[in-house]
Amino acid sequence: MTRPHHREIPLPANERVRIVEQRVLADDWFVLKKNTFDYRHSNGRWQRLQRETYDRGDGAALLLFNRARGTVVLTRQFRFPAYANGLADGMLVEVCAGLLDNEAPEVAIRREVQEETGFAVRMPRKVFEAFMSPGSVTERLHFFVAEYEAGDRVNQGGGDASEGEDIEVIELPLERALAMIGRGEIQDGKTIMLLQHAALVGLERL
C-alpha cells in the first residue's frame, strides 16, 4: 500500500449545512480535520456543531470464491489498531482490501488481491458500497466479489514487505468462515459484510 495522494473534494451544496471553518489537525499519513458548521434541524432550528473527520481516502474490498468447491480465500495479518484496542495477538482474518490511491475501484482491487493473495482476478463484480465508520471517517468502501480457480494463482502473495506486510493466505469453506464469525474468530467488518452477502445470495448465484 502506497501513501495516498490527498486532494480536496468540494463539499456538495446543501441547504441544511453551512461550513464555518475547517482546520487541519494532522496531515502525516492521512488527514485529520476539525470541522465547525451550522446545521439546520428538521424543525428549522440552526445549531452550530463541531466534528472531526479522518480522511484516509476511499477503498475497495473483494471476496474471492470458488462456486464448485464452496470455498473462499481470506487473509490473516497483524493490525496494530486492533492490537491497541485489546486484540491479544493483533491478528485479523480479512477479505482482500486496499485504498484506491486515485485509481478506479476495479483497478485498485485487482492490484491488491494479486499483491496479497497471488491470485489474478478475472472478473470482479461490484455488489455494493458502504461508509464504514461515518461518525468520524470519510472512507467509502467499494465491495466486490470474484470467482477464482486454482490456476488463477500467479504467485504466493503475502503483501508488500517494504510496507511491513506479512500476509497469510487462507482458503476455507464458506460455511466454516461463517461459523468463525459466530465464534469471534472473524471480527473485521468488511469481511463479515461480504461473507454474509455471500451467504444471503448463495455462492451458486454470486
Sequence and secondary structure as in RCSB ss.txt:
>XXXX:A:sequence
MTRPHHREIPLPANERVRIVEQRVLADDWFVLKKNTFDYRHSNGRWQRLQRETYDRGDGAALLLFNRARGTVVLT
RQFRFPAYANGLADGMLVEVCAGLLDNEAPEVAIRREVQEETGFAVRMPRKVFEAFMSPGSVTERLHFFVAEYEA
GDRVNQGGGDASEGEDIEVIELPLERALAMIGRGEIQDGKTIMLLQHAALVGLERL
>XXXX:A:secstr
              TTEEEEEEEEEEESSSEEEEEEEEEE TTS EEEEEEEEEE   EEEEEEEETTTTEEEEE
EEE HHHHHTT SS EEEE EEEE TTS HHHHHHHHHHHHH B  S  EEEEEEES TTTB  EEEEEEEE  G
GGB S     GGGT   EEEEEEHHHHHHHHHTTS   HHHHHHHHHHHHH TTT 
